[in-house]
Amino acid sequence: MMSSFERTLKDGQGGFAGFLEAIESYLDEQCVPSATVAQLMIVFDEVISNVFSHGADGRKPAVHVKIDVREDSVSVEIADDGTAFDPLSQPDPATDLPVEDRPLGGLGLHIVRKLMDDIVYSRKDGWNRLRFFKVFPLEAT
């Protein structure tokens, strides 16, 4: 069985909290395990926040989310019409250095990479597209 969710956020950060709530409600309704929902919500928050912080270019970029839930996995595409940015091209942060010696930034994307099972970036027709996939254990009923 597969279920899909699609929604577009056009009003910038003003509608961001409600957008995240709708995503979380959908995942809960589809009986995605709570630990997986928590991981996915961290990723949604990080990726979409980065669009608003770094890809806005003085405007409100549109963000479109498509989620497909299967029996044991979730696949997601987050697309935005902000500034071109491939988060996968960024190096991993130097987590072995003391905090005071680390350059700012990059830790959120590092967490995204670690939480998801597969991530792919592309840019097409003026839209960034970040696709990610997460497998979760089936819960006993």
N, CA, C and O atoms as a GROMACS GRO file, in nm:
protein
  564
    1MET      N    1   0.083  -0.118   0.000
    1MET     CA    2   0.000   0.000   0.000
    1MET      C    3   0.087   0.124   0.000
    1MET      O    4   0.187   0.130   0.071
    2MET      N    5   0.050   0.225  -0.080
    2MET     CA    6   0.123   0.350  -0.084
    2MET      C    7   0.025   0.466  -0.068
    2MET      O    8  -0.086   0.463  -0.120
    3SER      N    9   0.069   0.566   0.005
    3SER     CA   10  -0.009   0.686   0.026
    3SER      C   11   0.079   0.806  -0.007
    3SER      O   12   0.199   0.803   0.017
    4SER      N   13   0.019   0.911  -0.062
    4SER     CA   14   0.096   1.029  -0.099
    4SER      C   15   0.040   1.156  -0.036
    4SER      O   16  -0.078   1.166  -0.006
    5PHE      N   17   0.130   1.251  -0.017
    5PHE     CA   18   0.098   1.382   0.039
    5PHE      C   19   0.172   1.484  -0.046
    5PHE      O   20   0.290   1.465  -0.075
    6GLU      N   21   0.105   1.591  -0.086
    6GLU     CA   22   0.171   1.700  -0.156
    6GLU      C   23   0.118   1.832  -0.104
    6GLU      O   24  -0.002   1.848  -0.081
    7ARG      N   25   0.209   1.924  -0.085
    7ARG     CA   26   0.168   2.056  -0.041
    7ARG      C   27   0.276   2.156  -0.081
    7ARG      O   28   0.394   2.124  -0.086
    8THR      N   29   0.231   2.279  -0.110
    8THR     CA   30   0.324   2.386  -0.146
    8THR      C   31   0.311   2.499  -0.046
    8THR      O   32   0.201   2.542  -0.012
    9LEU      N   33   0.424   2.547   0.000
    9LEU     CA   34   0.429   2.662   0.090
    9LEU      C   35   0.474   2.782   0.007
    9LEU      O   36   0.586   2.785  -0.044
   10LYS      N   37   0.386   2.880  -0.006
   10LYS     CA   38   0.416   2.997  -0.089
   10LYS      C   39   0.434   3.124  -0.008
   10LYS      O   40   0.483   3.224  -0.062
   11ASP      N   41   0.395   3.123   0.119
   11ASP     CA   42   0.398   3.246   0.196
   11ASP      C   43   0.517   3.257   0.289
   11ASP      O   44   0.512   3.328   0.390
   12GLY      N   45   0.624   3.186   0.256
   12GLY     CA   46   0.747   3.199   0.333
   12GLY      C   47   0.736   3.146   0.474
   12GLY      O   48   0.657   3.057   0.503
   13GLN      N   49   0.817   3.203   0.559
   13GLN     CA   50   0.825   3.153   0.696
   13GLN      C   51   0.697   3.174   0.775
   13GLN      O   52   0.676   3.108   0.877
   14GLY      N   53   0.611   3.263   0.730
   14GLY     CA   54   0.486   3.287   0.800
   14GLY      C   55   0.399   3.163   0.810
   14GLY      O   56   0.330   3.145   0.910
   15GLY      N   57   0.402   3.078   0.710
   15GLY     CA   58   0.322   2.957   0.711
   15GLY      C   59   0.402   2.832   0.743
   15GLY      O   60   0.349   2.721   0.733
   16PHE      N   61   0.528   2.849   0.780
   16PHE     CA   62   0.619   2.736   0.797
   16PHE      C   63   0.576   2.642   0.909
   16PHE      O   64   0.576   2.520   0.890
   17ALA      N   65   0.538   2.696   1.024
   17ALA     CA   66   0.499   2.610   1.138
   17ALA      C   67   0.378   2.523   1.102
   17ALA      O   68   0.377   2.404   1.130
   18GLY      N   69   0.277   2.582   1.040
   18GLY     CA   70   0.159   2.505   0.999
   18GLY      C   71   0.192   2.402   0.893
   18GLY      O   72   0.134   2.294   0.890
   19PHE      N   73   0.284   2.437   0.804
   19PHE     CA   74   0.330   2.345   0.699
   19PHE      C   75   0.393   2.222   0.762
   19PHE      O   76   0.363   2.109   0.724
   20LEU      N   77   0.482   2.244   0.860
   20LEU     CA   78   0.546   2.132   0.930
   20LEU      C   79   0.444   2.049   1.007
   20LEU      O   80   0.453   1.926   1.010
   21GLU      N   81   0.348   2.115   1.070
   21GLU     CA   82   0.244   2.043   1.144
   21GLU      C   83   0.163   1.952   1.051
   21GLU      O   84   0.129   1.840   1.088
   22ALA      N   85   0.131   2.001   0.931
   22ALA     CA   86   0.055   1.920   0.834
   22ALA      C   87   0.135   1.797   0.792
   22ALA      O   88   0.080   1.688   0.779
   23ILE      N   89   0.265   1.815   0.771
   23ILE     CA   90   0.352   1.703   0.733
   23ILE      C   91   0.356   1.600   0.846
   23ILE      O   92   0.339   1.480   0.823
   24GLU      N   93   0.377   1.647   0.969
   24GLU     CA   94   0.385   1.555   1.082
   24GLU      C   95   0.254   1.481   1.104
   24GLU      O   96   0.255   1.362   1.132
   25SER      N   97   0.142   1.550   1.091
   25SER     CA   98   0.011   1.486   1.106
   25SER      C   99  -0.008   1.377   1.001
   25SER      O  100  -0.055   1.268   1.032
   26TYR      N  101   0.030   1.407   0.877
   26TYR     CA  102   0.018   1.308   0.770
   26TYR      C  103   0.101   1.184   0.802
   26TYR      O  104   0.052   1.071   0.790
   27LEU      N  105   0.226   1.203   0.843
   27LEU     CA  106   0.314   1.089   0.874
   27LEU      C  107   0.256   1.007   0.989
   27LEU      O  108   0.260   0.884   0.985
   28ASP      N  109   0.203   1.074   1.091
   28ASP     CA  110   0.140   1.004   1.204
   28ASP      C  111   0.018   0.924   1.158
   28ASP      O  112  -0.001   0.809   1.198
   29GLU      N  113  -0.064   0.985   1.072
   29GLU     CA  114  -0.184   0.917   1.020
   29GLU      C  115  -0.148   0.792   0.940
   29GLU      O  116  -0.227   0.697   0.933
   30GLN      N  117  -0.031   0.793   0.879
   30GLN     CA  118   0.013   0.679   0.798
   30GLN      C  119   0.084   0.572   0.882
   30GLN      O  120   0.137   0.475   0.827
   31CYS      N  121   0.085   0.591   1.012
   31CYS     CA  122   0.145   0.497   1.108
   31CYS      C  123   0.295   0.479   1.087
   31CYS      O  124   0.349   0.370   1.109
   32VAL      N  125   0.361   0.585   1.043
   32VAL     CA  126   0.507   0.583   1.037
   32VAL      C  127   0.555   0.583   1.182
   32VAL      O  128   0.506   0.662   1.263
   33PRO      N  129   0.650   0.496   1.217
   33PRO     CA  130   0.696   0.491   1.356
   33PRO      C  131   0.744   0.628   1.406
   33PRO      O  132   0.805   0.705   1.332
   34SER      N  133   0.716   0.655   1.532
   34SER     CA  134   0.746   0.788   1.588
   34SER      C  135   0.894   0.824   1.579
   34SER      O  136   0.926   0.941   1.558
   35ALA      N  137   0.984   0.728   1.594
   35ALA     CA  138   1.127   0.759   1.581
   35ALA      C  139   1.161   0.804   1.439
   35ALA      O  140   1.244   0.894   1.421
   36THR      N  141   1.098   0.743   1.340
   36THR     CA  142   1.121   0.782   1.201
   36THR      C  143   1.060   0.919   1.174
   36THR      O  144   1.119   1.001   1.104
   37VAL      N  145   0.940   0.943   1.227
   37VAL     CA  146   0.877   1.074   1.212
   37VAL      C  147   0.968   1.182   1.271
   37VAL      O  148   0.986   1.287   1.210
   38ALA      N  149   1.023   1.157   1.388
   38ALA     CA  150   1.111   1.255   1.452
   38ALA      C  151   1.231   1.286   1.363
   38ALA      O  152   1.268   1.402   1.346
   39GLN      N  153   1.292   1.182   1.306
   39GLN     CA  154   1.407   1.203   1.216
   39GLN      C  155   1.367   1.282   1.093
   39GLN      O  156   1.436   1.376   1.052
   40LEU      N  157   1.254   1.245   1.034
   40LEU     CA  158   1.208   1.316   0.914
   40LEU      C  159   1.177   1.462   0.944
   40LEU      O  160   1.206   1.550   0.863
   41MET      N  161   1.118   1.490   1.059
   41MET     CA  162   1.084   1.628   1.093
   41MET      C  163   1.209   1.713   1.113
   41MET      O  164   1.209   1.832   1.078
   42ILE      N  165   1.314   1.654   1.167
   42ILE     CA  166   1.442   1.726   1.178
   42ILE      C  167   1.491   1.764   1.038
   42ILE      O  168   1.536   1.876   1.015
   43VAL      N  169   1.481   1.668   0.946
   43VAL     CA  170   1.527   1.692   0.809
   43VAL      C  171   1.440   1.799   0.740
   43VAL      O  172   1.494   1.891   0.678
   44PHE      N  173   1.308   1.788   0.752
   44PHE     CA  174   1.221   1.889   0.692
   44PHE      C  175   1.255   2.028   0.746
   44PHE      O  176   1.269   2.123   0.670
   45ASP      N  177   1.267   2.038   0.877
   45ASP     CA  178   1.296   2.167   0.940
   45ASP      C  179   1.430   2.223   0.889
   45ASP      O  180   1.438   2.340   0.852
   46GLU      N  181   1.531   2.141   0.888
   46GLU     CA  182   1.664   2.186   0.845
   46GLU      C  183   1.666   2.228   0.699
   46GLU      O  184   1.714   2.337   0.666
   47VAL      N  185   1.616   2.144   0.611
   47VAL     CA  186   1.622   2.172   0.468
   47VAL      C  187   1.538   2.295   0.432
   47VAL      O  188   1.585   2.383   0.360
   48ILE      N  189   1.416   2.301   0.482
   48ILE     CA  190   1.330   2.414   0.447
   48ILE      C  191   1.378   2.543   0.512
   48ILE      O  192   1.370   2.649   0.450
   49SER      N  193   1.429   2.536   0.633
   49SER     CA  194   1.486   2.655   0.698
   49SER      C  195   1.603   2.708   0.615
   49SER      O  196   1.618   2.829   0.600
   50ASN      N  197   1.685   2.618   0.562
   50ASN     CA  198   1.798   2.660   0.477
   50ASN      C  199   1.750   2.730   0.351
   50ASN      O  200   1.813   2.825   0.304
   51VAL      N  201   1.638   2.685   0.295
   51VAL     CA  202   1.583   2.752   0.176
   51VAL      C  203   1.551   2.897   0.211
   51VAL      O  204   1.586   2.989   0.137
   52PHE      N  205   1.484   2.918   0.325
   52PHE     CA  206   1.446   3.053   0.364
   52PHE      C  207   1.568   3.137   0.404
   52PHE      O  208   1.572   3.257   0.376
   53SER      N  209   1.666   3.076   0.467
   53SER     CA  210   1.783   3.150   0.515
   53SER      C  211   1.884   3.181   0.406
   53SER      O  212   1.945   3.288   0.404
   54HIS      N  213   1.903   3.086   0.314
   54HIS     CA  214   2.013   3.100   0.218
   54HIS      C  215   1.969   3.106   0.072
   54HIS      O  216   2.046   3.148  -0.014
   55GLY      N  217   1.847   3.065   0.043
   55GLY     CA  218   1.804   3.061  -0.096
   55GLY      C  219   1.699   3.163  -0.132
   55GLY      O  220   1.646   3.161  -0.243
   56ALA      N  221   1.668   3.253  -0.040
   56ALA     CA  222   1.557   3.344  -0.060
   56ALA      C  223   1.592   3.460  -0.152
   56ALA      O  224   1.505   3.506  -0.228
   57ASP      N  225   1.713   3.509  -0.150
   57ASP     CA  226   1.755   3.620  -0.237
   57ASP      C  227   1.660   3.740  -0.226
   57ASP      O  228   1.627   3.803  -0.326
   58GLY      N  229   1.617   3.771  -0.103
   58GLY     CA  230   1.530   3.886  -0.080
   58GLY      C  231   1.384   3.865  -0.116
   58GLY      O  232   1.308   3.962  -0.121
   59ARG      N  233   1.343   3.743  -0.140
   59ARG     CA  234   1.203   3.715  -0.173
   59ARG      C  235   1.157   3.592  -0.094
   59ARG      O  236   1.233   3.536  -0.015
   60LYS      N  237   1.034   3.552  -0.116
   60LYS     CA  238   0.980   3.433  -0.049
   60LYS      C  239   0.977   3.318  -0.149
   60LYS      O  240   0.885   3.311  -0.230
   61PRO      N  241   1.075   3.228  -0.145
   61PRO     CA  242   1.073   3.117  -0.239
   61PRO      C  243   0.959   3.020  -0.209
   61PRO      O  244   0.920   3.001  -0.093
   62ALA      N  245   0.906   2.961  -0.314
   62ALA     CA  246   0.804   2.857  -0.297
   62ALA      C  247   0.874   2.727  -0.263
   62ALA      O  248   0.981   2.697  -0.316
   63VAL      N  249   0.813   2.650  -0.175
   63VAL     CA  250   0.866   2.518  -0.135
   63VAL      C  251   0.754   2.417  -0.156
   63VAL      O  252   0.644   2.431  -0.103
   64HIS      N  253   0.784   2.314  -0.235
   64HIS     CA  254   0.686   2.209  -0.262
   64HIS      C  255   0.738   2.078  -0.204
   64HIS      O  256   0.853   2.041  -0.227
   65VAL      N  257   0.653   2.010  -0.129
   65VAL     CA  258   0.690   1.883  -0.068
   65VAL      C  259   0.599   1.773  -0.121
   65VAL      O  260   0.477   1.789  -0.126
   66LYS      N  261   0.660   1.662  -0.160
   66LYS     CA  262   0.585   1.543  -0.199
   66LYS      C  263   0.640   1.428  -0.116
   66LYS      O  264   0.760   1.404  -0.112
   67ILE      N  265   0.550   1.357  -0.049
   67ILE     CA  266   0.587   1.245   0.038
   67ILE      C  267   0.511   1.122  -0.006
   67ILE      O  268   0.389   1.127  -0.026
   68ASP      N  269   0.582   1.012  -0.021
   68ASP     CA  270   0.519   0.884  -0.049
   68ASP      C  271   0.553   0.789   0.065
   68ASP      O  272   0.670   0.767   0.096
   69VAL      N  273   0.450   0.734   0.128
   69VAL     CA  274   0.470   0.639   0.237
   69VAL      C  275   0.430   0.501   0.187
   69VAL      O  276   0.321   0.480   0.134
   70ARG      N  277   0.522   0.408   0.205
   70ARG     CA  278   0.495   0.268   0.174
   70ARG      C  279   0.493   0.191   0.306
   70ARG      O  280   0.508   0.250   0.413
   71GLU      N  281   0.476   0.063   0.297
   71GLU     CA  282   0.464  -0.019   0.417
   71GLU      C  283   0.585  -0.006   0.510
   71GLU      O  284   0.570  -0.008   0.632
   72ASP      N  285   0.706   0.008   0.451
   72ASP     CA  286   0.827   0.011   0.534
   72ASP      C  287   0.924   0.123   0.497
   72ASP      O  288   1.042   0.117   0.532
   73SER      N  289   0.874   0.226   0.427
   73SER     CA  290   0.965   0.334   0.388
   73SER      C  291   0.889   0.462   0.355
   73SER      O  292   0.769   0.462   0.331
   74VAL      N  293   0.965   0.569   0.356
   74VAL     CA  294   0.914   0.700   0.318
   74VAL      C  295   1.010   0.758   0.216
   74VAL      O  296   1.132   0.758   0.237
   75SER      N  297   0.956   0.809   0.106
   75SER     CA  298   1.038   0.882   0.011
   75SER      C  299   0.982   1.023   0.000
   75SER      O  300   0.861   1.044   0.000
   76VAL      N  301   1.074   1.119  -0.010
   76VAL     CA  302   1.037   1.260  -0.005
   76VAL      C  303   1.109   1.335  -0.116
   76VAL      O  304   1.224   1.306  -0.149
   77GLU      N  305   1.039   1.433  -0.172
   77GLU     CA  306   1.105   1.533  -0.256
   77GLU      C  307   1.067   1.669  -0.202
   77GLU      O  308   0.950   1.701  -0.186
   78ILE      N  309   1.170   1.750  -0.174
   78ILE     CA  310   1.150   1.890  -0.139
   78ILE      C  311   1.205   1.970  -0.255
   78ILE      O  312   1.324   1.961  -0.288
   79ALA      N  313   1.118   2.048  -0.318
   79ALA     CA  314   1.159   2.131  -0.432
   79ALA      C  315   1.137   2.277  -0.395
   79ALA      O  316   1.038   2.312  -0.330
   80ASP      N  317   1.230   2.362  -0.436
   80ASP     CA  318   1.215   2.505  -0.411
   80ASP      C  319   1.267   2.583  -0.531
   80ASP      O  320   1.355   2.536  -0.604
   81ASP      N  321   1.211   2.703  -0.550
   81ASP     CA  322   1.254   2.787  -0.661
   81ASP      C  323   1.351   2.896  -0.615
   81ASP      O  324   1.360   3.004  -0.674
   82GLY      N  325   1.423   2.866  -0.507
   82GLY     CA  326   1.523   2.960  -0.456
   82GLY      C  327   1.654   2.950  -0.534
   82GLY      O  328   1.661   2.886  -0.639
   83THR      N  329   1.756   3.014  -0.482
   83THR     CA  330   1.888   3.014  -0.541
   83THR      C  331   1.939   2.871  -0.553
   83THR      O  332   1.918   2.789  -0.464
   84ALA      N  333   2.006   2.843  -0.664
   84ALA     CA  334   2.063   2.709  -0.684
   84ALA      C  335   2.160   2.676  -0.572
   84ALA      O  336   2.249   2.755  -0.539
   85PHE      N  337   2.141   2.558  -0.513
   85PHE     CA  338   2.229   2.515  -0.404
   85PHE      C  339   2.223   2.364  -0.392
   85PHE      O  340   2.116   2.306  -0.369
   86ASP      N  341   2.338   2.300  -0.408
   86ASP     CA  342   2.349   2.156  -0.392
   86ASP      C  343   2.406   2.127  -0.253
   86ASP      O  344   2.526   2.140  -0.233
   87PRO      N  345   2.321   2.089  -0.159
   87PRO     CA  346   2.371   2.066  -0.023
   87PRO      C  347   2.466   1.946  -0.016
   87PRO      O  348   2.545   1.936   0.078
   88LEU      N  349   2.458   1.856  -0.112
   88LEU     CA  350   2.543   1.737  -0.110
   88LEU      C  351   2.686   1.769  -0.156
   88LEU      O  352   2.776   1.688  -0.138
   89SER      N  353   2.706   1.886  -0.216
   89SER     CA  354   2.840   1.925  -0.261
   89SER      C  355   2.923   1.984  -0.148
   89SER      O  356   3.043   2.005  -0.162
   90GLN      N  357   2.858   2.010  -0.036
   90GLN     CA  358   2.927   2.070   0.078
   90GLN      C  359   3.005   1.963   0.155
   90GLN      O  360   2.955   1.852   0.174
   91PRO      N  361   3.127   1.996   0.199
   91PRO     CA  362   3.203   1.896   0.275
   91PRO      C  363   3.142   1.874   0.413
   91PRO      O  364   3.074   1.961   0.468
   92ASP      N  365   3.168   1.757   0.468
   92ASP     CA  366   3.127   1.731   0.605
   92ASP      C  367   3.202   1.825   0.699
   92ASP      O  368   3.319   1.855   0.675
   93PRO      N  369   3.137   1.871   0.804
   93PRO     CA  370   3.207   1.957   0.900
   93PRO      C  371   3.312   1.877   0.977
   93PRO      O  372   3.303   1.755   0.990
   94ALA      N  373   3.409   1.948   1.027
   94ALA     CA  374   3.517   1.884   1.105
   94ALA      C  375   3.468   1.862   1.246
   94ALA      O  376   3.499   1.940   1.337
   95THR      N  377   3.391   1.756   1.266
   95THR     CA  378   3.332   1.730   1.398
   95THR      C  379   3.436   1.681   1.498
   95THR      O  380   3.407   1.671   1.618
   96ASP      N  381   3.556   1.650   1.451
   96ASP     CA  382   3.660   1.605   1.543
   96ASP      C  383   3.735   1.723   1.606
   96ASP      O  384   3.816   1.702   1.697
   97LEU      N  385   3.709   1.845   1.560
   97LEU     CA  386   3.773   1.963   1.618
   97LEU      C  387   3.693   2.013   1.738
   97LEU      O  388   3.572   1.991   1.745
   98PRO      N  389   3.759   2.080   1.831
   98PRO     CA  390   3.684   2.143   1.940
   98PRO      C  391   3.585   2.244   1.882
   98PRO      O  392   3.611   2.304   1.778
   99VAL      N  393   3.472   2.264   1.948
   99VAL     CA  394   3.366   2.352   1.900
   99VAL      C  395   3.420   2.490   1.864
   99VAL      O  396   3.382   2.547   1.762
  100GLU      N  397   3.506   2.545   1.947
  100GLU     CA  398   3.555   2.681   1.924
  100GLU      C  399   3.646   2.690   1.801
  100GLU      O  400   3.671   2.800   1.752
  101ASP      N  401   3.696   2.578   1.750
  101ASP     CA  402   3.784   2.578   1.632
  101ASP      C  403   3.710   2.543   1.503
  101ASP      O  404   3.769   2.548   1.395
  102ARG      N  405   3.584   2.510   1.513
  102ARG     CA  406   3.507   2.471   1.394
  102ARG      C  407   3.454   2.594   1.322
  102ARG      O  408   3.412   2.691   1.386
  103PRO      N  409   3.456   2.591   1.188
  103PRO     CA  410   3.389   2.700   1.115
  103PRO      C  411   3.238   2.690   1.133
  103PRO      O  412   3.186   2.581   1.157
  104LEU      N  413   3.169   2.801   1.122
  104LEU     CA  414   3.023   2.802   1.137
  104LEU      C  415   2.957   2.734   1.017
  104LEU      O  416   3.007   2.740   0.905
  105GLY      N  417   2.845   2.670   1.043
  105GLY     CA  418   2.763   2.614   0.937
  105GLY      C  419   2.798   2.470   0.903
  105GLY      O  420   2.903   2.418   0.940
  106GLY      N  421   2.705   2.407   0.833
  106GLY     CA  422   2.727   2.273   0.781
  106GLY      C  423   2.682   2.160   0.871
  106GLY      O  424   2.665   2.047   0.824
  107LEU      N  425   2.664   2.186   0.998
  107LEU     CA  426   2.628   2.078   1.089
  107LEU      C  427   2.487   2.025   1.062
  107LEU      O  428   2.464   1.904   1.071
  108GLY      N  429   2.394   2.113   1.028
  108GLY     CA  430   2.258   2.070   0.998
  108GLY      C  431   2.253   1.977   0.878
  108GLY      O  432   2.184   1.875   0.881
  109LEU      N  433   2.326   2.012   0.773
  109LEU     CA  434   2.330   1.925   0.654
  109LEU      C  435   2.398   1.793   0.685
  109LEU      O  436   2.360   1.689   0.631
  110HIS      N  437   2.496   1.797   0.772
  110HIS     CA  438   2.564   1.674   0.814
  110HIS      C  439   2.463   1.581   0.885
  110HIS      O  440   2.461   1.460   0.862
  111ILE      N  441   2.381   1.640   0.970
  111ILE     CA  442   2.279   1.562   1.041
  111ILE      C  443   2.179   1.503   0.941
  111ILE      O  444   2.139   1.387   0.954
  112VAL      N  445   2.138   1.582   0.842
  112VAL     CA  446   2.045   1.533   0.739
  112VAL      C  447   2.105   1.411   0.669
  112VAL      O  448   2.037   1.310   0.651
  113ARG      N  449   2.231   1.420   0.631
  113ARG     CA  450   2.297   1.307   0.563
  113ARG      C  451   2.299   1.182   0.651
  113ARG      O  452   2.278   1.071   0.602
  114LYS      N  453   2.323   1.201   0.779
  114LYS     CA  454   2.332   1.087   0.870
  114LYS      C  455   2.196   1.024   0.900
  114LYS      O  456   2.188   0.903   0.922
  115LEU      N  457   2.090   1.103   0.901
  115LEU     CA  458   1.958   1.051   0.937
  115LEU      C  459   1.888   0.976   0.823
  115LEU      O  460   1.810   0.885   0.848
  116MET      N  461   1.915   1.015   0.698
  116MET     CA  462   1.845   0.954   0.585
  116MET      C  463   1.928   0.842   0.524
  116MET      O  464   2.050   0.840   0.534
  117ASP      N  465   1.858   0.748   0.459
  117ASP     CA  466   1.925   0.633   0.398
  117ASP      C  467   1.983   0.664   0.260
  117ASP      O  468   2.081   0.603   0.219
  118ASP      N  469   1.922   0.760   0.190
  118ASP     CA  470   1.970   0.797   0.057
  118ASP      C  471   1.924   0.939   0.030
  118ASP      O  472   1.812   0.976   0.062
  119ILE      N  473   2.012   1.019  -0.031
  119ILE     CA  474   1.979   1.158  -0.064
  119ILE      C  475   2.035   1.187  -0.203
  119ILE      O  476   2.148   1.150  -0.235
  120VAL      N  477   1.953   1.254  -0.286
  120VAL     CA  478   1.993   1.291  -0.421
  120VAL      C  479   1.949   1.435  -0.446
  120VAL      O  480   1.838   1.474  -0.409
  121TYR      N  481   2.037   1.514  -0.509
  121TYR     CA  482   2.004   1.653  -0.543
  121TYR      C  483   2.006   1.669  -0.694
  121TYR      O  484   2.088   1.609  -0.764
  122SER      N  485   1.914   1.752  -0.744
  122SER     CA  486   1.919   1.793  -0.884
  122SER      C  487   1.861   1.934  -0.895
  122SER      O  488   1.792   1.981  -0.805
  123ARG      N  489   1.890   1.999  -1.005
  123ARG     CA  490   1.834   2.132  -1.035
  123ARG      C  491   1.775   2.124  -1.175
  123ARG      O  492   1.844   2.087  -1.270
  124LYS      N  493   1.647   2.157  -1.187
  124LYS     CA  494   1.581   2.150  -1.316
  124LYS      C  495   1.477   2.261  -1.328
  124LYS      O  496   1.398   2.283  -1.236
  125ASP      N  497   1.479   2.330  -1.438
  125ASP     CA  498   1.381   2.435  -1.468
  125ASP      C  499   1.371   2.539  -1.357
  125ASP      O  500   1.262   2.585  -1.325
  126GLY      N  501   1.485   2.576  -1.298
  126GLY     CA  502   1.486   2.679  -1.195
  126GLY      C  503   1.447   2.632  -1.057
  126GLY      O  504   1.428   2.713  -0.966
  127TRP      N  505   1.435   2.500  -1.039
  127TRP     CA  506   1.396   2.445  -0.909
  127TRP      C  507   1.505   2.353  -0.855
  127TRP      O  508   1.556   2.267  -0.927
  128ASN      N  509   1.541   2.371  -0.728
  128ASN     CA  510   1.624   2.275  -0.656
  128ASN      C  511   1.534   2.159  -0.619
  128ASN      O  512   1.418   2.179  -0.580
  129ARG      N  513   1.586   2.038  -0.630
  129ARG     CA  514   1.508   1.919  -0.591
  129ARG      C  515   1.597   1.829  -0.505
  129ARG      O  516   1.699   1.776  -0.551
  130LEU      N  517   1.557   1.814  -0.382
  130LEU     CA  518   1.628   1.726  -0.290
  130LEU      C  519   1.537   1.609  -0.261
  130LEU      O  520   1.428   1.625  -0.206
  131ARG      N  521   1.583   1.490  -0.298
  131ARG     CA  522   1.505   1.368  -0.274
  131ARG      C  523   1.577   1.287  -0.168
  131ARG      O  524   1.698   1.270  -0.172
  132PHE      N  525   1.499   1.237  -0.074
  132PHE     CA  526   1.558   1.149   0.027
  132PHE      C  527   1.464   1.037   0.061
  132PHE      O  528   1.344   1.042   0.034
  133PHE      N  529   1.522   0.934   0.120
  133PHE     CA  530   1.454   0.808   0.140
  133PHE      C  531   1.490   0.756   0.278
  133PHE      O  532   1.605   0.766   0.321
  134LYS      N  533   1.391   0.698   0.347
  134LYS     CA  534   1.415   0.642   0.479
  134LYS      C  535   1.337   0.512   0.492
  134LYS      O  536   1.216   0.509   0.472
  135VAL      N  537   1.407   0.406   0.526
  135VAL     CA  538   1.346   0.276   0.554
  135VAL      C  539   1.325   0.269   0.704
  135VAL      O  540   1.410   0.313   0.781
  136PHE      N  541   1.212   0.212   0.746
  136PHE     CA  542   1.188   0.196   0.888
  136PHE      C  543   1.143   0.054   0.918
  136PHE      O  544   1.089  -0.014   0.830
  137PRO      N  545   1.167   0.008   1.038
  137PRO     CA  546   1.126  -0.128   1.074
  137PRO      C  547   0.974  -0.137   1.086
  137PRO      O  548   0.909  -0.045   1.134
  138LEU      N  549   0.921  -0.248   1.042
  138LEU     CA  550   0.778  -0.271   1.059
  138LEU      C  551   0.750  -0.299   1.205
  138LEU      O  552   0.821  -0.376   1.269
  139GLU      N  553   0.647  -0.237   1.258
  139GLU     CA  554   0.612  -0.258   1.398
  139GLU      C  555   0.519  -0.379   1.408
  139GLU      O  556   0.435  -0.401   1.321
  140ALA      N  557   0.535  -0.454   1.512
  140ALA     CA  558   0.446  -0.570   1.536
  140ALA      C  559   0.308  -0.520   1.574
  140ALA      O  560   0.293  -0.425   1.650
  141THR      N  561   0.207  -0.586   1.521
  141THR     CA  562   0.070  -0.542   1.552
  141THR      C  563   0.004  -0.640   1.647
  141THR      O  564  -0.112  -0.620   1.685
   0.00000   0.00000   0.00000
